[in-house]
């Protein structure tokens, strides 16, 4: 699905692989193993009273289970869902809200990339491609049409899921 963007600098568009991203997002809850392994490493409910006083270091390295939780479990809406939502929003028209969402997701992916084990970094680099393309285009104030490489995101999400 390719749609020109009305309010973006001269017509950004996302390629047809956007449908695949949406499919991956919808299937995220159906995949085996992603959330089940992570729950085993969660602290027991009896220690919940200590949790508010100590916050985990947001820059601390993550192990494989924590890297999977960061993509598929943490927060009300998973990172994988936010990635799909941001890309769909950008394809519908890059207004200020869509641009902010793309930027916030790019920043979150960048922070995650520095914290995950080495084997997760390649997939994250692929996931980030359209986010970085958009940022670079906005930074350069290009007025030409840009086709975001959403297929790279789909491939990166598949690779990330295989690691989990």
N, C-alpha and C positions, 0 to 999 in steps of 0.2 A: 504494500500500500504506500503510494508516494503522494504526498500532499504538499503543495507549496504553502509556505508560512506567510500569513498575511502581515503580521506586525513585526516580523523579524527583519534584520538587514537583508534586503533583496532576496527573499525566498529560500530559506533553509528547507531541507526536506530529509526524511528518513527513508531508507530503502525498505523493500518488501519483507525483509527478515524480521520486521517489527512484530509481525503476527507470531513468529516463532518465540520471541521474547514473551509476549503475552501468554502463549501456551505454556512456556516454562514456568511463568509466575503462577498460573492457575494450577499446574501440576506439582508445585513445590510442596504442598501439604501431603501429597500422595506418595512421595518417594520413600522407600524403605531406608531406615538407618540414620537419616539426617538428624532428627531430633531425639531419637531413642537413646543413642549413645551419649549425647550431651547431657541428658537428664541424669544419667548415672553419676556424673561428676559434680552435680549441683550439691551445695551444702545441705545437710539434713535440716528439716524444719525446726528442730530443737535449737539450732544455733541462730535462728532468725533475729533474736534480740541483740546479737553482737553486730549484725549486718549494718544497721544505720550508722554506727559510730565509725566504721572503717569502709572507705570507698576504695574499690580496686584502682590501681594505677592505670589511667587511660593510655599510657604509652608503653606499658609493660608488654614484653613478648608474649605471644599466644602459642599454646600447643595445638596440635591438630584438632582435638575436640573443641577447643575454644574458638579456633578459626571457623569451624563448621557452625558453631553456635552464633558467631558474629554474622554469618550470612543467612542462616535459616531459622534461628530461634529468637535471638535477642530483640527486644522492643515490641511494641504493639503490632507494628507492621515490619516484616522482615526486610533486611537489606535487599534481598532478591526482589521482593515486591516493590520496594521503592525505586529500584533500578528500572523495572518495567514501567512503572507509573511515570517516571521522569521521561523516559524515551517516548512513551505514548503521548505525554503532554507536549513534548517538543514537536512531535509529528503533527499534532492538531493545530499548532500555531504557537510560535515562540514569543509569547508575551512576557512581561516581567516576572510573573509567577512561575512560568515554565522555565525561564532562564535561571531563576533563583533555585528552583528544584534541581535542575541539571548541575548547577555549581555546587550545591550542598552535597549532592550524591558523589560528585567527582572528588570533593574534599574528603568525604568519608571513606571512599575507596582508596584514596592516596594514603590516608592514615592507617587503614587496615593493611595495605600492602607492606608497610614498614614493620608491622608487628607479627605477621603470619610466618609459619615455617617456610623455608625456601621453595618447597614443591608447590605452594599455593601462589607464589608471586607471578609466575607466568600466566596462569589463568586470570589473575586480577589485572595484569597489564592488558590482556585482550578485552576484558570487560570494560576497562576505562577508555578504550579507543574513541568511541563516539563522543564521550564527554570531553576529552581533550581536544578533539577536532573542533567541537563547537566553541570551546573556550579560546582556542587559537584563532579561529575565525573572528570571534567577537573582539579579541584583543587587537587584531590587525584591521578591524573595521572594514572587512571585505564586503563589498556590495554584491558579490556574485553568489550564485546558487551553490549550496553545499549539500552533498549527499552524505549523511552520517553512516558510518560503517557499523550498522547494527548487527550484521552477521558475525562480526568479531566478538561482540558481547554475548551472542548466543553460544558461540563456540567456547568462550571463556567460562560461561556459566555451566556448560556441560562438563568441562574439564574439572571445574571446582567441585561440582556434585560428585563426580567419580572419586575424588579424593576423600569425600566424606562417607 
